[in-house]
Amino acid sequence: MRFEHKSVLLAETVEYLNVKPDGIYVDGTLGGGGHAEAVCRRLSASGSYVGIDQDEDAVRAAAERLAPFGDLVTIVRSNYERMEAVLSSLGIGAADGILLDLGVSSYQLDTPERGFSYREDAPLDMRMDRRQEKTAKDIVNGYSETELFHMIRDYGEDRFAKNIAKHIAAARGREEIRRTGQLAEIVKGAIPAKMRAGGGHPAKRTFQAIRIELNHELDVLETSLDRMIGLLKPGGRLCIITFHSLEDRIVKTSFRRNENPCTCPPGFPVCMCGKVSRGKVITRKPVLPSEEELSDNRRAKSARLRVFERV
């Protein structure tokens, strides 16, 4: 299957990156290379683009798409949490812009054997990096009922988390849950029929929670943001596209803290903590997809772009 993924907020992201022709730009979630291609078109022969992705299919697809740009582009298979080490290995100390397009790609959702989708019956996998041994099946069958409840409540923000965890625990007691179809039906049975009428597929939030847990998505984001801001040159920008409230909250909080890190009591006439601002938030409110984009790509609906500029 060909790697297909529509890059959301493409024009807006490239515009906010404020691309310099001779700049250095880093993409921590390269995917199919849509944002990368748009940025590379603005670079001169002295510019450079570093693309990082942990998914081997994404790396392969992006390499093909970006081949016309030759030596301008360097692609590394890794997780963006290791961005500092990746750039150091390439002799890069700081970048003019960094981009993250978080979440799961259309390709991953539309490739049944990857096990991300609740709409297709396939092995329970959900690994973004298939070099990892642990899969979604291990979480579904190995976590305690309490652990499942907390995971679905916190990462899926599902009000029926307790009942879903109870149903999963009961079902796996009869037979191991190996497939996405099994899990989707179990979750469906845990949610009252009258509540299944709207709000999308009943298993959506549970699948999201398992994927986030398995791939440590929120942990990686939270621990990487400060370091990525530290990798920016003065005036450099960090652009992050999120797809659900948990990610967006982490980004929003981090950006505000880096803009105003002072921990002194509000009444203090002079700052005593010595913490200095690292930059400014460019987007006071997140940038949302246009109506035109939404009509063309329904998966852009929950996308939010936030931007931070280093001083």
Secondary structure, DSSP 8 states (H G I E B T S, - for coil): -------TTHHHHHHHHT--TT-EEEESS-TTSHHHHHHHTT--TT-EEEEEES-HHHHHHHHHHHGGGGGGEEEEES-GGGHHHHHHHTT---EEEEEEE-S--HHHHH-GGG---SSS--BS---SSTT----HHHHHHHS-HHHHHHHHHHHH--TTHHHHHHHHHHHHHHS---BHHHHHHHHHHHS-GGGSSSSS-TTHHHHHHHHHHHHTHHHHHHHHHHHHHHTEEEEEEEEEEE-SHHHHHHHHHHHHHHH----S-TT-SS--S-----EEES-SS-B---HHHHHH-GGGTT-EEEEEEE-
